[in-house]
Amino acid sequence: MSSKVAGIGAFIALILITVYSAAFTVGQAEQACIIQFGQFKGEAITKPGLYWKWPFVQEVRRLDRRLLTWDGSVEQIPTLGREFILMDAAAHYRIANPRLFLESLRDERGARSRIDDILNAIVRDKISGAKLEEIIRSSDWHVHSDALEDGTVTERDASMELAPRRGRQELEREILEAAQAHMPNYGIELQDVHIRRVHYIESVRQQVESRIIAERQSIAERFRSEGRGRSEEILGEMQKELQAVRSEAQRKAEEIRGAADAQVTQIYGQAYGQNAEFYGFLKTLEAYRGTVGPNTSLMFSANSDFYRYLESVRGR
């Protein structure tokens, strides 16, 4: 009886082991391939759930279906201007074809090694053919005039000589397109490539600092020159307006003086017409006032009009 129970227990255990070996699950972040004697069976499993395989003769190879990160090694690379920089790049990729991925690369370690070879070569090639300012600046780089000492110019004028022909984003796009051409052969979908950091060696750092200082001084001087030109323009317009005001004031003053002189002449004429003797006497008194001072000595002839009025006063 005991041997029969033991046999039933062994049979049940065998069934459980068989079921456990035949059943497997695929998680939300996983994808899997079934392999039998080194050959792939069926299509890759990309949806999560419970699945079955032949026990003991088939195995399951699981792969990550999430976005994976490639961290490039920091390399010293010369730019187009022969400045040596330390470049640190990164990329994101996804396993798009699990079967092709396993056939060509076997596992994720092999994939990282192959991505290293491809991306490092392309990054070195693209960086060595780019100028330093194209690596460290974006294509829409511009100068903010309010960050400078004084003066204002348009953004186009400020960035005309300093904006690179292509920026870091364009360089990253070129690297990505060149690398994407190789990835389908390995079942990999490359999402993006980023230049994370650019480190300068000492000699390049000094060159960059000197270039930045020279560029800022050039921009500041251009702003100052524009400011001085604008100042001269404003002063010229002000002088022009001031001269116009003065000319108008002088014209009106001359008109007023002319009208006053005409009125005075008219009054003198009326006075002369009413009493010529009184008019002559009044004009002589005005002449005395303008001629005779505290220390004035005058010499007249006996028949002078000046003397005539003085003589008549003394006779009285």
C-alpha positions as CSV (number, residue, x, y, z in Angstrom):
1,M,0.0,0.0,0.0
2,S,2.8,2.4,0.9
3,S,4.6,1.7,-2.4
4,K,1.4,2.5,-4.3
5,V,1.0,5.8,-2.5
6,A,4.7,6.6,-3.2
7,G,4.2,5.8,-6.9
8,I,1.1,8.1,-7.1
9,G,3.1,10.9,-5.3
10,A,6.0,10.5,-7.7
11,F,3.6,10.7,-10.7
12,I,1.9,13.8,-9.4
13,A,5.3,15.4,-8.7
14,L,6.4,14.5,-12.3
15,I,3.3,16.2,-13.7
16,L,3.8,19.3,-11.6
17,I,7.5,19.5,-12.7
18,T,6.4,19.0,-16.3
19,V,3.7,21.7,-16.0
20,Y,6.2,24.1,-14.3
21,S,8.7,23.5,-17.1
22,A,6.1,24.0,-19.8
23,A,4.5,27.2,-18.5
24,F,6.1,30.6,-18.5
25,T,5.1,34.2,-18.2
26,V,6.1,37.3,-20.1
27,G,6.1,40.5,-18.1
28,Q,5.0,43.9,-19.2
29,A,8.6,45.1,-19.8
30,E,9.7,41.9,-21.5
31,Q,9.7,40.1,-24.8
32,A,10.7,36.5,-25.4
33,C,11.7,34.0,-28.0
34,I,11.4,30.2,-27.8
35,I,14.4,28.2,-28.9
36,Q,14.6,24.4,-29.5
37,F,18.0,22.8,-30.1
38,G,19.4,26.1,-31.1
39,Q,16.6,27.0,-33.6
40,F,14.0,29.6,-33.1
41,K,10.4,28.4,-32.9
42,G,7.6,30.7,-34.0
43,E,7.5,34.4,-33.7
44,A,8.8,36.5,-30.9
45,I,6.4,37.0,-28.0
46,T,5.9,40.7,-27.4
47,K,2.7,40.8,-25.3
48,P,2.6,40.1,-21.6
49,G,0.8,36.9,-20.4
50,L,1.0,33.2,-19.7
51,Y,2.5,31.0,-22.4
52,W,3.4,27.4,-22.9
53,K,6.4,25.5,-24.4
54,W,7.5,22.0,-24.8
55,P,9.1,21.0,-21.5
56,F,12.8,20.1,-21.3
57,V,13.4,20.5,-25.0
58,Q,12.6,24.2,-25.5
59,E,14.0,27.2,-23.6
60,V,12.8,30.8,-23.3
61,R,15.2,33.7,-24.0
62,R,13.9,36.9,-22.5
63,L,14.8,40.4,-23.7
64,D,14.0,43.8,-22.3
65,R,11.4,45.7,-24.4
66,R,11.9,49.1,-22.7
67,L,14.1,51.9,-23.9
68,L,17.7,51.1,-23.1
69,T,20.6,53.5,-22.5
70,W,24.0,53.4,-24.1
71,D,26.7,55.3,-22.2
72,G,29.7,56.1,-24.4
73,S,33.2,56.2,-23.1
74,V,34.9,59.6,-22.7
75,E,37.3,60.0,-25.6
76,Q,39.8,62.7,-26.6
77,I,38.9,63.8,-30.1
78,P,40.4,66.6,-32.3
79,T,38.0,69.1,-33.9
80,L,38.2,70.5,-37.3
81,G,40.3,73.4,-35.9
82,R,42.7,70.8,-34.2
83,E,41.4,71.6,-30.7
84,F,41.4,68.4,-28.6
85,I,38.3,67.9,-26.5
86,L,37.0,65.2,-24.3
87,M,33.6,64.0,-25.6
88,D,31.0,62.2,-23.6
89,A,28.0,61.0,-25.6
90,A,24.9,58.8,-24.8
91,A,22.1,57.2,-26.8
92,H,18.8,55.4,-26.3
93,Y,17.7,52.3,-28.2
94,R,15.1,49.6,-28.2
95,I,15.2,46.0,-29.3
96,A,12.8,46.1,-32.2
97,N,13.4,42.6,-33.7
98,P,14.1,40.1,-30.9
99,R,14.9,37.2,-33.2
100,L,17.3,39.1,-35.4
101,F,18.8,40.6,-32.3
102,L,19.6,37.2,-30.8
103,E,20.8,35.7,-34.1
104,S,23.2,38.6,-34.7
105,L,24.3,39.7,-31.2
106,R,23.2,36.8,-28.9
107,D,22.6,39.0,-25.8
108,E,22.5,42.5,-24.5
109,R,26.2,42.5,-23.7
110,G,27.0,41.7,-27.3
111,A,24.6,44.5,-28.4
112,R,26.4,47.1,-26.2
113,S,29.7,46.0,-27.6
114,R,28.5,46.4,-31.2
115,I,26.8,49.8,-30.4
116,D,30.1,50.9,-28.8
117,D,31.9,50.1,-32.1
118,I,29.4,51.8,-34.3
119,L,28.6,55.0,-32.3
120,N,32.2,55.6,-31.1
121,A,33.4,55.5,-34.7
122,I,30.6,57.8,-36.0
123,V,30.9,60.3,-33.1
124,R,34.7,60.5,-33.7
125,D,34.2,61.0,-37.4
126,K,31.5,63.7,-37.1
127,I,33.3,65.6,-34.2
128,S,36.6,65.6,-36.1
129,G,34.8,67.2,-39.0
130,A,33.1,70.0,-37.0
131,K,34.2,73.3,-35.6
132,L,34.4,73.8,-31.9
133,E,31.6,76.4,-31.8
134,E,29.4,73.9,-33.7
135,I,29.9,71.4,-30.9
136,I,29.2,73.7,-28.0
137,R,26.5,76.0,-29.4
138,S,23.0,75.4,-30.7
139,S,22.1,76.5,-34.2
140,D,19.8,79.2,-32.9
141,W,22.4,80.7,-30.6
142,H,22.2,84.4,-30.3
143,V,23.4,87.3,-28.1
144,H,21.1,88.9,-25.6
145,S,21.8,92.6,-25.8
146,D,20.3,93.3,-22.4
147,A,23.2,91.2,-20.9
148,L,25.8,93.6,-22.2
149,E,27.0,96.9,-20.8
150,D,25.1,99.3,-23.1
151,G,23.8,99.8,-26.7
152,T,21.1,97.9,-28.5
153,V,21.2,96.2,-31.9
154,T,19.0,93.6,-33.5
155,E,19.5,89.9,-32.8
156,R,20.4,89.3,-36.4
157,D,23.2,91.9,-36.2
158,A,24.4,90.5,-32.9
159,S,24.6,86.9,-34.0
160,M,25.5,87.4,-37.6
161,E,29.2,86.5,-37.2
162,L,28.9,84.3,-34.1
163,A,26.0,81.9,-34.9
164,P,27.5,78.6,-36.1
165,R,26.6,77.3,-39.5
166,R,25.2,74.2,-37.8
167,G,24.8,73.7,-34.1
168,R,24.9,70.8,-31.6
169,Q,21.4,69.6,-32.4
170,E,22.3,69.4,-36.1
171,L,25.5,67.5,-35.3
172,E,23.5,65.1,-33.1
173,R,21.0,64.6,-35.9
174,E,23.8,63.7,-38.3
175,I,25.3,61.2,-35.9
176,L,21.9,59.6,-35.3
177,E,21.1,59.3,-39.0
178,A,24.5,57.7,-39.7
179,A,24.1,55.3,-36.8
180,Q,20.5,54.4,-37.7
181,A,21.7,53.1,-41.1
182,H,23.6,50.3,-39.3
183,M,21.1,49.3,-36.6
184,P,18.4,47.4,-38.6
185,N,21.0,44.7,-39.3
186,Y,21.0,43.9,-35.6
187,G,17.3,44.2,-34.8
188,I,17.9,47.5,-32.9
189,E,15.9,50.7,-33.2
190,L,18.1,53.7,-32.3
191,Q,15.9,56.5,-30.8
192,D,18.4,59.3,-30.2
193,V,22.0,60.3,-29.6
194,H,23.0,63.1,-27.3
195,I,26.3,64.9,-26.6
196,R,26.1,65.1,-22.9
197,R,29.3,66.9,-22.0
198,V,32.3,68.5,-23.7
199,H,35.4,68.8,-21.6
200,Y,38.3,70.9,-22.6
201,I,41.9,70.1,-22.1
202,E,43.9,72.9,-20.6
203,S,45.2,74.4,-23.8
204,V,41.8,74.3,-25.4
205,R,40.2,75.8,-22.3
206,Q,42.5,78.8,-22.5
207,Q,41.8,79.2,-26.2
208,V,38.0,79.1,-25.6
209,E,38.2,81.6,-22.8
210,S,40.3,84.0,-25.0
211,R,37.8,83.6,-27.8
212,I,34.8,84.2,-25.6
213,I,36.4,87.3,-24.2
214,A,37.3,88.6,-27.7
215,E,33.8,87.9,-29.0
216,R,32.2,89.7,-26.0
217,Q,34.5,92.7,-26.4
218,S,33.7,92.8,-30.1
219,I,30.0,92.7,-29.4
220,A,30.2,95.3,-26.7
221,E,32.3,97.6,-28.9
222,R,29.8,97.2,-31.7
223,F,27.0,98.1,-29.3
224,R,28.9,101.1,-28.1
225,S,29.6,102.3,-31.7
226,E,25.9,101.9,-32.5
227,G,25.1,103.9,-29.3
228,R,27.5,106.6,-30.2
229,G,26.1,106.8,-33.7
230,R,22.6,107.0,-32.3
231,S,23.7,109.7,-29.8
232,E,25.2,111.8,-32.6
233,E,22.1,111.4,-34.6
234,I,19.9,112.5,-31.7
235,L,22.2,115.5,-31.0
236,G,22.1,116.5,-34.7
237,E,18.3,116.4,-34.8
238,M,18.2,118.4,-31.6
239,Q,20.6,121.0,-32.9
240,K,18.6,121.2,-36.1
241,E,15.3,121.7,-34.2
242,L,17.0,124.3,-31.9
243,Q,18.3,126.2,-34.9
244,A,14.9,126.2,-36.5
245,V,13.4,127.5,-33.3
246,R,16.0,130.2,-33.1
247,S,15.5,131.2,-36.7
248,E,11.8,131.4,-36.2
249,A,12.2,133.5,-33.0
250,Q,14.6,135.9,-34.8
251,R,12.2,136.2,-37.7
252,K,9.4,137.1,-35.4
253,A,11.6,139.5,-33.4
254,E,12.6,141.3,-36.6
255,E,8.9,141.5,-37.6
256,I,8.0,143.0,-34.2
257,R,10.9,145.5,-34.4
258,G,9.9,146.5,-37.9
259,A,6.3,147.0,-36.9
260,A,7.5,149.0,-33.8
261,D,9.8,151.2,-35.9
262,A,7.1,151.8,-38.4
263,Q,4.7,152.8,-35.6
264,V,7.4,155.0,-34.0
265,T,8.0,156.7,-37.4
266,Q,4.3,157.2,-37.9
267,I,4.0,158.8,-34.4
268,Y,7.0,161.0,-35.1
269,G,5.4,162.0,-38.4
270,Q,2.1,162.9,-36.7
271,A,3.9,164.9,-34.0
272,Y,6.0,166.8,-36.6
273,G,2.8,167.6,-38.6
274,Q,1.1,169.0,-35.5
275,N,4.0,171.1,-34.2
276,A,7.3,171.2,-36.1
277,E,9.0,173.5,-33.5
278,F,8.0,171.2,-30.6
279,Y,9.1,168.1,-32.6
280,G,12.5,169.7,-33.2
281,F,12.9,170.6,-29.6
282,L,12.0,167.1,-28.4
283,K,14.4,165.5,-30.8
284,T,17.1,167.8,-29.6
285,L,16.4,166.8,-26.0
286,E,16.8,163.2,-26.9
287,A,20.1,164.1,-28.6
288,Y,21.2,165.8,-25.4
289,R,20.3,162.7,-23.4
290,G,22.3,160.4,-25.7
291,T,25.3,162.7,-26.0
292,V,25.9,164.6,-22.8
293,G,27.3,162.7,-19.8
294,P,28.7,163.6,-16.4
295,N,32.2,164.2,-17.8
296,T,31.3,165.3,-21.3
297,S,32.7,168.5,-22.9
298,L,31.0,169.9,-26.0
299,M,32.0,172.6,-28.4
300,F,29.3,174.2,-30.5
301,S,29.3,176.9,-33.2
302,A,27.1,180.0,-32.5
303,N,24.5,179.0,-35.1
304,S,24.2,175.3,-34.1
305,D,20.8,174.0,-33.2
306,F,22.2,172.4,-30.1
307,Y,23.5,175.8,-29.0
308,R,20.3,177.6,-30.0
309,Y,18.2,175.8,-27.5
310,L,20.8,176.0,-24.7
311,E,21.2,179.8,-25.4
312,S,17.4,180.3,-25.2
313,V,17.3,178.5,-21.9
314,R,20.3,180.5,-20.5
315,G,18.7,183.8,-21.7
316,R,15.7,183.1,-19.6
